[in-house]
Amino acid sequence: MKKILIISFLFLSTAILPAQNINNVTIKTTVKAEGFDGIITWYINNGKLAFDVEYEFNGTLYSSRFIPDLNSGMLNILTHTGGMKMKSSAPASDIQPTASFDRNILEIERLGDAEFSGIACQKFIIRTSNNIIECYIDPGININYYNYESFIKSDHALLALKDLRMKGFPIAVKTTDLEGKIINVVETIDMRVNSVSDDIFRIGSEYKTFEELNPMPVQE
């Protein structure tokens, strides 16, 4: 049976800015994990969510935008590489968590007010059977992040927010195994309020499908 332990410590600190009610924000994060070292930039606008993933593979720089559509259950993907602009989509049911991801949360410990990179947060320790996750949540970001669970399937912070029925967004996450080995580290390096336009969630006509970019030769 899942056990949730919530321990709150309330204190005042003049060094931490008070949480705001933020509906529109860009959050740039660095992500270091086994097999991945890159940047993810998140866009939030009135409950809508999209994110850019930038990484290098075999000497080529890739940039993709992922736009989850809650209404259709489809994940729209816009990819930029070598001057090409390609669009594709996949149902959320096709998205799989990482092989080592342990979604069985045993305990959530709430440590109260904290700060990360000057951002007022709530700090949590999440324990699973295999991992200990330290995370900083900004409760002032007005989004039910857990609504995107079907698209984002390897995020312990999302699962904790779902269990707590809490609005907010993770600003920093550090996952270790039970022996202290670091599994992944996510850290916010930039945060800009009122920076997201509706264009972020649109698919422009300049994006083509793979078939449109690579037409089959006409048979004579």
Buried (B, 14 or more C-beta within 10 A) or exposed (E): EEEEEEEEEEEEEEEBEEBBEBBBBBBBBBBBBEEEEBBBBBBBBEEBBBBBBBBEEEEEEBBBBBBBBBEEEBBBBBBBEEEEEBBEBEEBEEBEEBEEBBEEBBBBBBBEBBBBEEBBBBBBBBBBEEBBBBBBBBBBBBBBBBBBBBBBBBBBBBBBBBBBEBBBBBBBBBBBEEEEEEBBBBBBEEBEBEBBEEEBBEEEEEBEEEEEEEEEEEEE
